[in-house]
């Protein structure tokens, strides 16, 4: 290792990197209208059939 490179202890965070979250993002949901739900179901069917 070159002299100018410093060794950091295992697991020591690098100062240039932001702290990472330990959990995933919170869950979100939205209510769909009957028409939106039907359109979504049709899209899922088409994707499942390979039609798109």
C-alpha positions, 0 to 999 in steps of 0.5 A: 500500500502506498505511504499516502494511503491510510488504513482504516479499521474494518467496518469504519465508515468513510467520511466522504460517504453518507450514513446508510439507512439500516431499514427500507423505505416506509410503505406507501399506498393509494386508493384506486378508482374502479376504472384505475383498478380495471386498467391495472388488472388489464396491464398485469394480464398483458404483461403476463401474456407477453403482449406488451 
